[in-house]
Amino acid sequence: MATVDVDFEVRGAIREVYRTHRSLIISGPAGTGKTLPTLLWLHLMMLDYPGTKALVVRKVARTLAGTTLATFREKVAPEAIAAGLVEFFSGSPKEPASYRYANGSRIVVGGLDEPQKIMGAEVSVIVIDEAIETTARDINMLRTRLRGAPPTAYPYYRMILLTNPGPPAHHLKAGGMRMLYSVHKDNPSLYQGGQWTAEGRRYLGELELLTGVQRERLLYGRWAAAEGVVWDAFDPAVHIIDPFDVPESWTRWVGIDFGYTAPFTALLFAEDGDGRLYLMREWVRSQMIVEDHARVIRERLLAGQPRPRAFITDHDAEDRATLERHLGVGTQAAHKSVSAGLQAVNSRLKVQADGRPRLFVFRDALLERDPAMDAAAKPIGFAEEVSGYVWAKRRGSDDSLKEEPLKENDHSCDPTRYVVAERDLVGRTRVRWL
């Protein structure tokens, strides 16, 4: 039996493709390395589970050969192809084009513009490259193909969608599938050993030449419309970082926004010796009463952490009193000026003279996902909300922007603003402990 050794580093959001069996959308700017590691995972599943069938598609069939399939052929499976473990079948009137494995597995390839060639396949896994090109109808149509796996096959049904960002109202943002975000540092060819490679510097230099909404999406990875993003300084590649062990000596802050139908949110921040803030943990959950949230804050959000300097909350007096009673702490109402708080957050997000911003977000800060919000395709947590956090528009013929954000999908953005405003606009907090 032939043996093929694989040596490849998987980073960032793509790790969830390997670690879970859920359907996922991996969103990221151009060049973050989404396709290669996903196809590698698929290749390994084909080898490990005899008889597995998968479908790899793009919107237009003719775009596959020079992009997705070239990556598979040249970078993912060249050794397996050379060893005779995999061969390409170009298709026939009765059977679609596919990569055939010696163990009976098969990857059917095609385009959504030629559905008659692929829709007869029953598969365990579907990978859609450049999913931004699809329609909601395309996704629903493909879901009907997830069936009929033999006993030896990969034992889960899942879809993996790879995409660059588009407009905030795109159907991928409202389809109920979990979306994760990749960044340029996730691509080993662009970033190695703590620094950009020569290719990384060259490629990012090309992306820096982009302008307008294309720059927002393909350089920064934002699901952005042409105008109106509140915190336009936010860049996932800069601000979303891998977690690390935070020293106990760093100050902790907690920001809280009350809600029941709309979610309750509690965010734990750490402040380093230079005044930078790190969003460490997030609790976001709807349909729960305040006393139950208090238990989660005490047992999970603050587990193993030193006592926070302050709990900064919205102004709901009744909810504040309930939270104080069940947590045994005093709280402080957030700074009233929304505009000043928004400006303070954007100021922190801007990269400073030392090359770093003053606000970071831990990757996977969310303690767990809210099933109801997932089912409603709502963004959950700061990293998912911020790209769609936009200025409200005035009603009327000019359709101009107001000087206030749209009050929608801002549940983690608000307590972030509370903490930053308390830190930067109010000064040192005096806290009453009960």
C-alpha positions, 0 to 999 in steps of 0.5 A: 500500500502506498504511503503519502506524508503530509506536512502542512500548518493549519492556522486560524479559522480554518482549524474549525474545518478540521476540529468540528463536523459542522457546516461552516462559512469561512470568510476572509480577504483575498489571499488568506489561504482558505482554499488550500487547507480546506481541500487538504482536509477534504483529501484526507477524508477521502483517503480515511473513509473509503466510499466517501463522495463529495462535491466541489463547486463554483458558480461557473464551471469553467472557472474551476479548472484554473483556480480550485482544481489547479490548487487541488491538483498541484498543491494538495494531491500531487503525490497521491495522483503520482502514486495512483491513489487518485485519478481524474475522470473528465466526465461522460454523458452519464457521469460528471467529472470527478477525482476518483480514489482507489478506495472508492471515494470520489470528488465530483466537480462542477459548476452551478451554471450546469446543475444537470451535471452535478445534481444527480450526486448524493454526497457527504460533503459539499465545498463551495469556493467563492461562495459570494457568487452564489444565490440563496437558491443555489445553497438550498438546492445543494443541501438536497444533495447531502444524503445517501452515504454508505456505512464506510463513508465520512459519517457526517453531512456538512457544507463548507463555504469559502468566500471573500466578504460582500455587502452586509445584506448578502444572503450568506450573512442571513443563511443561518450557517456559522461564519468564521473569519480568516486573516492574512497571517493565517496563510503560511506563504505570507506570514512565517516566524512572526514576520511577513515573508517577501511574498506576503509583503509583495501581495499586501502591497498589491492589496493596498492599492485597492480603493473604496469598498474593494479595499474594505472587503479584499484587504480588510475582510469587512462585509461592508457596503460602499459607505457607512461603517461606524468603526472604519478603523477595524481590521480583522487582520490587525485586531483579531489575535490568538488568545494568550495567558493574560497576566493577573496583574493586568486590570480587568473590566466588564461591559454589560448590555441588558436584554431578553428578547434582544440578547444580554451581553457581557464582555470581559476586557483586560488592560495591559500596562500600556493601556491597551484593551484586550477583549478576552471573553464574551457571553451573548445570550437571548431569552434568559433572565438576569439572575441566570446571566449573573451565574454565567458571569460568575462561573464562566466569564470570570472563572480564574480571573482577578476581580474586575475594576468595574462593571460598566452597564447600560442604564436600566436601573432594575436590571442593574439592581438585580445583577448587583444583588446576584453578583454581589458587586456594584455596577456603574452606568455607562458614559451617556455620550454615544457619539464621544464613545464611538469616537473613542473606540475608533481612536483605539482601533487606529494603529498607533506610531508603534505599529499597534492599535490600542484595542484587540479581540481574542479569536474565539472569545465567545463562550458559546453561540446562542442557538436562537441567534444562529437560527435567525442568522444573527451575528454573534459577538463583537468580531461578527457584528463590527463589519455590519455596524453602520450609521443609520440613514435619514428618511427622505430623498437625500438618504444621507447618514445620521450621526448615530448608528443603526440600532440593529446587531449592536449587542457587543458593540455597545458594551465595548463602547461602554468600557472604552468610554469609561476608560478613556472619557471618564477616568479612574473608576471608583467601585462599590463592592457589596 
